[in-house]
Amino acid sequence: MNLGDFYKNQISLTEWFEHVQHKDSALLRKEDNEKRDRLEKLSQLIGLPYDKPIKFKATDLLNKTPVFLTFFEEKKDEICSLRLIPHNPNMPKLRLRGYTVEKVMHWFREQKIAHKEYQAQFLPHAKKNTWSTIFIVGEKGIFGEIIKGGHYQLTQGFYEHAKPSLFSFDFKKLYLKEENKDMKNHLMTIINHLKVEQKEMRDKIQREVGAQFVQHYLKGYFETVASEDYGLWFVDYNRILGNLYEPFFTQGQCASPGKAQGKVRIITNPKQEGFEEGDILVCEMTSPDYLPLMQKASAIITEKGGILTHAAIIARELKKPCIVGIGKTPLKNGEYVEVDAEKGIIKRV
């Protein structure tokens, strides 16, 4: 796949939000424009690795200033990403990636912009990524996707070979569907970068970055890439997206493995009618009165309980996917969800 041509036809997530007229699109645009400022600050404070850009005024490129020409002569044959970041967050951000510095300059000269209003950022672009991830650190833990190869596979949904692998981390243990030592080690390296043990440093990050923490882990939406050329990079840290996405996922402990899809049925009285074959049973905790519903359910979710409760043991005997201990459920009656009990994840679909 020619990545340069591919990226020409794609738009950023921020632009997607603008197209659907999301109520927070202006905030999301500002958050995206400033993400590398936050990553740079985290790099300074806790050594977070990120794709550090080389910055110029857009007028430097336009006027071919000596400082820019020195950079150009040294880097013109290297693959890069060029981002034009407006000083005013209400103005559009422009970018092109996957071409050499020399070729993106042809594109730059075609842009009809007020150059004084923009900063130009050149970012290195690895020839080949080894791993890419997208994930959220939330109140219930960390959950996301990982794939071998290019990051665009996760953001755009076009897969080169295998599909992404889901993963979750409950702040104690990492859960992966497949046993892959390299994948596990890579994910733990990423996760460990986000843990800040010292309270003084957490307080400093909260003040200077506006960050939040959960269980000493930096909270939010993250994207990473890794390559043989540059190693691991964090390429996005978004404080707003994490809050937007978290309600779509719920997490608990696996009491009985398996995967199922179905309609949510929240049951407070096991005698109530309307529970159909294949529904997802959601309740505070099961008791013997729930057994007929458990037998009809395609999966079982409880707000309380542990993996050794009687209900969990019976779910395993029934070979029903079962997740326990999710806390107060954010799920709603009638919505369609996917239960991946092995990972302890419930996802709206």
N, C-alpha and C positions, 0 to 999 in steps of 0.2 A: 504494500500500500504506500502511495506517495503521500507522506504526512503533510507536506506543504499544501498540496491540492486539497487534501481532506480537511485541513483546518480552515481553508478559505470558505468552506460551506457550512461551518459550524458557528454557533454563537455561544457566548458565555452563559453560565447559570444566571447571572445578574440580568442579562438581556432576556432570558426566558421569563423571569419574574416580571420584568417591565412589560413584556408582550401580553401577559395574562392580567396585567394591571393589579398586581399584588399590592396590598395596602402598605407594606413596608419596603417597597421597591427602592425608594430613595435611600432609606437607611442601609439596605443591602448593598446598594451601589457604593455608598461611602465606606462601608465595612470592607468591601472587596478592594477598593482603591487603596486602602491603608493597610492591607494585610501584611505587606512586606516590611512596613514600619514596625508592626508588632513582632514579626518573626525576627527582625534585626535586634530588637530590644531583648527578646528571649535568648537570642544567640549570645548577646553580651552578658546576660544575667546568669544563664544556666547552661550555656554551650550548646543550645539547640542547633543542629545542622540545617541549613536552608539554602535555597538557590539564590544566593546573594547577587543582586543586579549591579551592573555598572551604570551609573546615572549621569545624564547630561541634561542641560536645558535643550528643549526642542530647537531653539534658535542656534545652538551649537552645531546641530546636524545641518540645519538650513544654510548657515553661513560658513560651514566647513572651517570651524575654528581650529587652531593648532592642536589643542588638547584632544579634539575629536579626531582629527586626521591621524594623530599618533596612534590612537586606538584602532582606527579603521585599517591602517596599513598592517598592523599587527594581527588583527582578527578577521579580516575581510573574507577569508575562505572557511571560517568556522560556522557550523550550524548554530542558530540562535533563535531566541524569541525576542521580538521588539514590542514593548508595551508603551503606548502614549497615554500618560496619566494626566488628566486635567487637574489644575489647581482648584477649580470649582467643581464640587462633586455632582452638580446638576448637569454638567457637560458630559458628552459621551466619551468612554474609554475606547481606544482603538488598539488592535494588536495583530501581529502576524507571527507565526512560529513555523519552524521546520525548514527554513531556508538559510542560506549563508548570510553573513552580515552585508556583503555586497548586494545580494538580491533584495534583502528587506529594505535597503536604502532606495532601490527603485520604487518599491511600494510606498515608502515614506514620502517621496517627492510627489506622488499622485494624490496625497491626502489634502483635502481642502479644509485646513484648520487654521485657527489663530495661534501661530506657533508660540507666541509669548505666554499663552495660557496653558502650556503643556510641559511636562517633564518627559524625557525619553529614557526608558530603562531597557538595557540589553541584558538578557539572561542567557547563560550557557544552556545548551540543549544536548543532552546525552545522545550518542548514536544509537544505543540500545539499552533499554531499561531491563533490569533483572526482575524486580518486583515493583508493584504499584498497589497502593491501598487508599481506601476512603473509609473513614470511621467516625463515630461519635462517642465522646466521653460524656456520660450522663449520670444521673443519680443512681441508676440501677447497675451501672457497669459500663463496659466498653463493647460496642458491637459494630461490625462493618464487613467489608469485603476486601479480599486480596487476590491478586492475579499475577501470573508471570507475564512479563513484557510491558508494553506501553500503557501509560496511565489513561490515554484516551479510551481504552476499552471499558474502563469503569465509568467515565464521565459521559461517553456517547453510546455505549451499549453494543459496539461492534467488536466481536471477539476474534482474535487471530487463531486460537486453537481451543483450549479448554475454557469453560465458563468460570466466573469468579468463585472463590470459596468463601463461605460465610465464616466468621469467627466471632467469639464473644469472650469477655474476661470479666469475672465477677469481683475483681479487686483481690482475688486470691488465686484463681486457677484460670488458665486459658483453655477454651473449648474449641476444637477443630473437628470437622466431620471426618477428614482424612488424616491419617498419621503421616506427617511430613516433617521430618526433623529440621530441614532447612527453613521451611515456612514458619515453624514454631519459633525457632531461634531469631528469625528476622522480626517477627511480630513482638517478641519479648524485648528485643533491642529498641523498637519503636516505643513500646509502652513504658519502658524504664526511663526514656528521655523525658516523659511527661510527669514523672513523679518527683515532687519537691518535698523532701523530708523536713527541711528547716522552716519553722514558722516565720522567722524573720524574713527569709527569702520569699515565702508565699505572700506575706504582707507587702513586701516591696513590689512584687509582680502585680498584685491587686491594685496598688496605687499607680504604678507607672504604665500598666498595660490595660487596666480595667478588666482583669481576668477574674474568673471564679474557679474554685477548687472543690473537688469531691473526693473524699478519702485520700487527700494529699495529691491527687492527680489533677492536672490542668483540664478544665472542662471546656467542651466545645466541639466543633466540626473540624476535622483534619484531613488533609490529603498528603501522601508521601510518594516519592519515587526513589528507586535505588538503581545504581548503574555501576559497572566496573570502572568507568571513567572517573566518577565523582563520589561514589559511595552513597550514603543515605542523605536525602534531602526532605525536609518538610516544605511543601509548596503551598499549603493553605492552612490558615488557622482563623476560623470564623466563629465569633461568639454568638451571633444571631441564629445561624443555621442550626446549630446544635439544639437550641430551644424549639425551633420549628419542627425538626425531625424527630425529636425524642418521643413525642406522643404516639408516633406511628409504630413504636417498638415497645415491647414489654419483656421483662426478663425475670426468670426464676431458676429454680433447681430442677434438674432432670430427675424425675422419679421413675419413669418408664420410657425407654427410647422409642423413636419412631417419628414419622412426619405425617401430618394430615392437614386438609383444608376443609373449611365448613363455616356455617353461620354460628355466630355467638349466641348462646342462650344462657343468660344469667339467672340462676335458680336460687331463690331464697327459701322456697318451700318445695321439698321433693315430691309433693303430691300435686303440684300445680300442673295444669295441662299445657299442651302446645309444644312439648319437646319431641322432635322428629328424629328418625333414624339418620345418623350422620352429622347431627348438630355437634357443636363444640360445647361441652358442659363447663360452665364457669360458676364457681360457688365459693363461699368462704372456706368451707372444709366439708369433706364428704363424711357421711355416716352410713350405717347399713340401709337406711331408708333410700339412699341415693343409688343403690345397686342397680335397679331397673334402668335408670337413666345412664349409668356408667356403661351398661351393656349395649345401649343404643348409640352412645356417643362415639364420634370418630376420634375425639381426643378429650382430655380432662385437664382443667386448669383450676388450681385452688389458690386463694389468697394467703392461706396459712398452711402450716404443716411442714414436714420434712420428708426426706427420702426414705425414712424407715417407719413412717406411720402406717397403720393398717391399710388406709386407703391407697397409699402408694404401692404397697405390696400387692393389693388386689388388682390395681391397675396393671401391674406387670404380669400377673396371672392371666388377666384378660387380654394381654398384648395390646393395650391401648396406650398411645403416646400420652404422657402425663407430666405436667410441669407444676411444681408446688412452690408456695412461698413467694408469690409475685407481689404481695402487699395489696393495698387498695387498688382494685382494678380500674384502669382507664378505658377498658373495653365497653362497648355499647351493644345492647341487644340488636340482633339482626345484621350486624356488620360481618363482612366476610374476612376471615383471617387464615393465615398459615401458621401452624404450630410445628416448630422444629424442636422437639423435646430434647434431643441429644445436646443441642447447643443452649437449651433453656430460653429460646427466643420465640416470641409471638409477634407476627408482623401482619399489618393490614395489607390486603391485596385487592 
